[in-house]
Amino acid sequence: MSVATLAPSTDELAALTPEDFVGLLRAELTKPGCGMADHPIVGAMEDGSVTVPQLVLFCEQFYLHISRMLPWIGAIYVNCPFEDVRTTLVKNLAEECMGIETGTKAHPELLLEWGAALGGDTDAMRTAEQLPAGRRLTEYFEFMGLCRDWCVPLAAIGIGLESFVPDTFTRIVAAQKQNYGMSEEDLIFWTMHILADAEHGDEGIEIVSEYARTPEQRDAVYHCTLETGRLFYDMWNVYRTVPA
């Protein structure tokens, strides 16, 4: 019989250095059922067992989430009192929504280009119903953006998601080329995030060190980041609803 591991107390979280705090979160996010690290769909791409119809649904639901999540980055901007952070958020939104920095296009549209290369109907993807797993994740970003300190959703994105992107997306790109015949042009969404998120480096540590200073903020970052990871895992898992 297994014994459930109790979450650290608020005081225990507050006593950790920023590096140890982020390290603890990353360790939790690599456990089964949480986040993108070693998600089953990545292994299924690598061994070629995930089918094209499954990938099309995965692409569709991922697109619906990121396209509907971006407005809540605006809520972080509104609530953030630091001009330098707000400037960074504006630049990030300009890139995500229009591809300004990279000279490409909106990142959700780049994801749909991969979907088109898979043979998916991108017009249908844009108007598809967001399944419950994806809707829960998107609505959780709404909750964090409106009901938590601005640094909490920013840390959840940086630590819970972006810090795992370089390794995970690198595996996806290699598998898509080897097993599904994708070209570099088909995979721009994935490759551009490998470079961008690798450059972000230790932003999660910086956010915790500079802005999540109170015990209550540390506690909120810890629990919201883990919940974001769990919901993200479930959203990526929607591919299983299509028979192999």
N, C-alpha and C positions, 0 to 999 in steps of 0.2 A: 504494500500500500504506500503510495507516494504521499509526501507531506508538502503541502503548498508553501511556497516561499513568500514570506510577508514582504510587502513593499517597505523600503526604508522610510523612517519617520521624517517629518518635516525638518526636525532639528538635525538628523543625520545627513540629509541632503544638503542643508545649509552649511554644514561643517566641511564638506568636500571641497577640494580645490576645483576650479573650473575644468581643468584637464581630467581629474578623476571623475567628476560629475558627468562629463560628456562620454568618457570611457565606459562608465556604468550604463549609460543609456544605450550606447552602441552595442554593448554586450547583450543587453536585453533585446535589442532590435534584431539580433542575428539568431534568436531562438525561433523554432518552428512556429508558424502562424503569425509572424509579425514582420512587416516591412517587405522590402524587395530583395534583401540579401538571400541568395540561394532560393528564390521563389521557385516553386515547381514548374512554372511555365518556362523559366530560363533553361532548366535541365531538359525539359521536353523539346525546346527548340534545338538544343545541342545534340540530342539523340534522334531528332527528326520525328518524334512520335506525335507532336501536336499537329493537327491537321490545318489546312488552309482555312476552311470555314471557322474553325476555332480561333485562328489568328485574326480573321476579319471581325469577329465579335469582340475579341480583346481590343483591337484597334478602335472599333466604334465606341466602346464603353470608356476607354482611356481618353479618347477625344472628347466625349461628352463631359467627362469630369474636368479635364484641364481647361476647356473652353468656358465652363461655368464656374470654376474656382477662381479664375483670374480677377473678377470684380472684387473679391474679398481681400485681395492684396491692396486694393484701394482703401479698404477700411483700416488696414494697418497703417497706411500713409496718413490718413486723417487723424488717427489716434497717437501717432508718434510725435513726441515733442522735440526731437533732435533733427536739425536741418540737414546734417550730413547723411543721416540714415534715410531721411525722406528723399534726398537727391538720388541716392542709390536705388531706392524703390521706384522712383519715376523712370530712371534709366532701364531698370529691369523690366518694368511694365511696357515701356516703349519697344524693347526687344521682343518680349513675349507676344505682344499684340500686333506688332508691325515688322519685326525683324530689322529694326533701325540700325543697330550696331553691326550686325553681320551682313547687312545688305541682302537679306533673304525675304522672308515673309512671316506672317504670324505662325508661331510654333504649332498651334493646333492644326493649321493648314498643312504644315510640313508632315505632321503625323498622318493626316489623311492621304498625302501623296504615297506614303508607304502602304496604306490601305488600298489605294488604287493599284499599286504594283502587285498586290496580292490578288487582284481581281474583284475587289469590293466596289460597291456602288456608293460613291462618296456623297451624292445627293441624299441617298437613303440614310447614310450614316449621320448626316447633319440633322436630320429630322427624326431620328430613331428615339424610342423611349429609353430613358435612363433607367437601368435596372436597379432594384433596391440596394444592392451592395454599393454601387457607384453613387447613388443618391445619398446614402448615409455618409459617405466620405465627403462629398461636396457640402452637405449641410453641416458637417462638423467644422469645416473651414468657416462657414458663415457664423456658427456659434463662437468659434475662437476669435474671429475678427470683431465681433460685436460685444462679446461678453467676457473677454480676458484682456489683460494688459497687452499692449501692442507687441511686446517682445516675445510673448508666449507662442503665437502662431509662427512668428519669424523663426524662432528656435526649432519649432516642430518641423518646419520645412527644411531648415538647414541641417539639423542633426538627424531627424527621422527619415528624410528622403534624399536630399541632395548629396549628403556625404557618402551614400552608397551608389550613386549614379555611375561614377567612372568605372568601377569594377563590373557592375551589373550590365550596363549598356555596352561595354566592350565585349562581354560574352554574347550578348544578343546580336551585335553586329556580325561577329565571326560566325555565329550559327546561322544567321539569315543568309549570309553569303554562301556558306558551304552547303546548307541543306535546302534552301528555298530560292536560290538563284538571284538574290537581290544584288543590285549594283550600288556603287557609292551614292549615286544620285537618289536612288530609292530610299536610302537610309540616312538622309541628311538630318532628320529630327534626332535620331539616336546619336550620330557622330558629333554633332555640334554640342550636345549636352555633355558628352564625355570631356571635351576640352573646357567648356565653360565651368562645369562644376569641379573639375580638378583644380582650376585656378582659384576657386573660392577657398580651398584649403581648410584653414582652421576657423572659418567664420562662426561656426557653432560655439567654439570655445570663446571667441571674442564677444559674441552676444551674451553668453552667460557671465563672462567676466565683467563686462562693462555695464550691462543693463538689468540682468536678472539677479539682483543683489540681495533682496529680502528673502527670508525663509519662505514666505508665501509665494513669491515669484518662482523660486526654485521648485517648490512643490507643484505648482501649476505647470511649469515647463516639463517636469518629469512625467506627470500623468497624462498631459495632453499630447506629448510627443509619442508616448507608448500607444495611446489610443489612436493617434494618427497612423502609426505603423500597423496596428491591427486592422484598421479599416482599409488601409491601402492594400494590404495582403488580400483581404476579401474581395476588393474591387478587381485586382489582377486575376483573381481566381475564377472570374465569371466564365472564362473560356471552357471550363469543365461542364457548363450547362449545355454545350453542343456535343452530341454523341461523337466519339472518335471514329 
